[in-house]
């Protein structure tokens, strides 16, 4: 099974050094979206306007396969 890494960027990087073996890219996408939902709940108000939250899924060669971005803005 392929190995996928899930890196989070919010107030600095949090790099996944272990990774997770998953069946394929579709399984990695499902894991990324479920993980993002749980992590966003845990932010508990720490995402501020003008900042982004990102989750990148990479392969073993550090190629970015998916990127989820949450952008916080305060419209004028």
ZIWO-V863342 format. One record per residue. N is the residue number from 1. RES is the residue in one small letter. PSI is psi in whole degrees, -180 to 180 (NA if undefined). OMEGA is omega in whole degrees, -180 to 180 (999 if undefined). NEAR is the number of other ideal C-beta (glycine too) atoms within 12 Angstrom. Layout:
BEGIN
N|RES|PSI|OMEGA|NEAR ; N|RES|PSI|OMEGA|NEAR
END
This chain:
BEGIN
1|x|142|179|13 ; 2|x|153|179|21 ; 3|x|131|-180|23 ; 4|x|146|179|35 ; 5|x|141|-176|32 ; 6|x|103|-176|36 ; 7|x|134|-179|31 ; 8|x|137|178|29 ; 9|x|111|176|24 ; 10|x|116|-175|26 ; 11|x|42|-179|14 ; 12|x|160|-178|11 ; 13|x|148|171|16 ; 14|x|94|-173|18 ; 15|x|135|176|16 ; 16|x|111|-179|25 ; 17|x|-8|-176|13 ; 18|x|-47|-179|11 ; 19|x|178|-179|21 ; 20|x|132|175|24 ; 21|x|123|179|16 ; 22|x|159|-174|24 ; 23|x|-42|-175|15 ; 24|x|-176|180|16 ; 25|x|-34|178|19 ; 26|x|-42|178|16 ; 27|x|-37|178|21 ; 28|x|-39|177|32 ; 29|x|-46|178|22 ; 30|x|-44|179|19 ; 31|x|-42|-180|29 ; 32|x|-44|-178|33 ; 33|x|-39|177|19 ; 34|x|-43|180|19 ; 35|x|-43|-180|28 ; 36|x|-44|179|29 ; 37|x|-45|179|17 ; 38|x|-43|-179|15 ; 39|x|-38|179|26 ; 40|x|-37|176|23 ; 41|x|-37|-178|15 ; 42|x|-14|178|15 ; 43|x|-30|173|20 ; 44|x|52|175|8 ; 45|x|0|-176|10 ; 46|x|-9|174|14 ; 47|x|118|-174|23 ; 48|x|153|175|16 ; 49|x|140|-179|13 ; 50|x|1|-180|10 ; 51|x|157|178|19 ; 52|x|160|172|21 ; 53|x|130|-178|29 ; 54|x|144|171|28 ; 55|x|120|177|36 ; 56|x|137|174|30 ; 57|x|125|180|35 ; 58|x|162|174|26 ; 59|x|-172|-176|24 ; 60|x|-15|178|16 ; 61|x|12|179|11 ; 62|x|18|175|17 ; 63|x|128|179|15 ; 64|x|121|180|21 ; 65|x|-39|-180|28 ; 66|x|150|172|27 ; 67|x|124|173|21 ; 68|x|128|-179|29 ; 69|x|129|172|20 ; 70|x|122|-177|23 ; 71|x|130|-179|16 ; 72|x|123|180|19 ; 73|x|159|172|12 ; 74|x|96|-179|9 ; 75|x|145|-180|7 ; 76|x|NA|999|4
END
